[in-house]
Amino acid sequence: MRVLLFLLLLPAVALAQQPAAKRIRRHVRFLASDAMNGRGTGSPENARAARYIDNQFRRYGLNPLGTNGFRQPFVAKVRRVVVPDSLRPAENVIGFLDNGAPYTIVIGAHYDHLGMGRQGSSLDSLPQGKIHNGADDNASGVAGLLELARYYANNNVKEPYNLLFMAFGAEELGLQGSRYFLNNPTLPLANLNFMVCMDMIGRYNPDRGVGIGGYGTSDAWPTVFQGVTSPIKFFTDRAGNGGSDNAAFYAKQIPVLFFHTGGHPDYHKPTDDPDKINVDAEKHILDLEIALLNRAMQQPKMVFTAVK
C-alpha cells in the first residue's frame, strides 16, 4: 500500500520540484568561479565550497549526519607530489532524508578539484599557479547532487527508502573522502541499499550519450532499467569498480550506479570552465536519475553482485 501511495502521489506533487537548468548553472558558476581557486583540498576555497553545500542542505531541511553537524572532518594526504603541506584538513558534507525506512540509498558527488595545480593530477604542461576551475569535474556532479536533494526533500512524498546525500572531500587525492566515510560510517553500512555517484555529468555529447556504470553490480538493475526512456541518449556498463567514489562503495560490496558524460580535452586542465557546461542536458540526466531511483525504490533491498 505504501509503494502504491508513493506512485499515485508522485506526478501530482513532484513536478514543481523537478531539477532546473537555471539552478544547475547557478551552482556550477559559484563552485567553479575563478574566486574559488579550483577548490583544492585544504584550501580556504574548498572550505567555502563545503559551507555552500552545507547551507543548501540546511535550506532543504535535511538532517545532519556528519560527526559535526553536516560535516565529517578528516585529514587527507597528498601523495602524488611532494609538498610541504602534505596533510590537509578535509570534510565530507552529509545530509540525511529520514523516511523511517529500514534501508538507505546513498547519492554522492565529490566537490574538491585540483586547486592551483600544485597537488598533482593536472594534465596541463605547466599547471603550477593556474586556477583549475573544475566545472565539469566536479561542480557539475555537485550541482546534480544538490538538485536531487532539493527534489526529494521537497516533493512531499515519503519514499520507501531513506536517502543519504553526500558531498565527498579529497576525491582527487585518491577517493579519500568516500573511503573515510566507509571506514567511519555515520550509519550502519549493512543498512545501505545502493550508491549513486555523479562525476563529470556536464559535457553531454549526443554522439556518445551519458554512460551509466555499475549495471552489473546487482541482478536487480536490469529490472530497474526496463522500459525507462529519456530525451537524451544513455548506455550502461557493467563495471562498478572505477571512475570515482562509486569504486569505494563497490569495494565494500554495495551495488552502485555511476553517471558520467565522458572525457574531453579540458579534463584536469585550467580550461574546464563553467561556460562549457551543458545545463539543459544535465537537467535531463537528473530527470533520468530520478526515474531510475523511483523504480529502484519499488524493489526490495538489492543483493550485491561482483562484476567478473
HELIX and SHEET records of a PDB file:
HELIX    1   1 ARG A    2  ALA A   14  1                                  13    
HELIX    2   2 LEU A   15  GLN A   17  5                                   3    
HELIX    3   3 ALA A   21  LEU A   31  1                                  11    
HELIX    4   4 ASP A   34  ARG A   39  5                                   6    
HELIX    5   5 PRO A   44  TYR A   60  1                                  17    
HELIX    6   6 ALA A  135  ALA A  139  3                                   5    
HELIX    7   7 SER A  140  ASN A  154  1                                  15    
HELIX    8   8 GLU A  171  LEU A  173  5                                   3    
HELIX    9   9 GLN A  176  ASN A  183  1                                   8    
HELIX   10  10 LEU A  189  ASN A  191  5                                   3    
HELIX   11  11 TRP A  221  PHE A  225  1                                   5    
HELIX   12  12 ASN A  246  ALA A  251  1                                   6    
HELIX   13  13 PRO A  274  LYS A  276  5                                   3    
HELIX   14  14 VAL A  279  ALA A  296  1                                  18    
SHEET    1   A 3 ASN A  63  PRO A  64  0                                        
SHEET    2   A 3 LEU A  87  LEU A  97 -1                                        
SHEET    3   A 3 ARG A  71  LYS A  77 -1                                        
SHEET    1   B 8 ASN A  63  PRO A  64  0                                        
SHEET    2   B 8 LEU A  87  LEU A  97 -1                                        
SHEET    3   B 8 ASN A 162  PHE A 168 -1                                        
SHEET    4   B 8 THR A 104  HIS A 110  1                                        
SHEET    5   B 8 LEU A 192  MET A 198  1                                        
SHEET    6   B 8 VAL A 256  HIS A 260  1                                        
SHEET    7   B 8 VAL A 210  GLY A 213 -1                                        
SHEET    8   B 8 PHE A 234  THR A 236  1                                        
END                                                                             
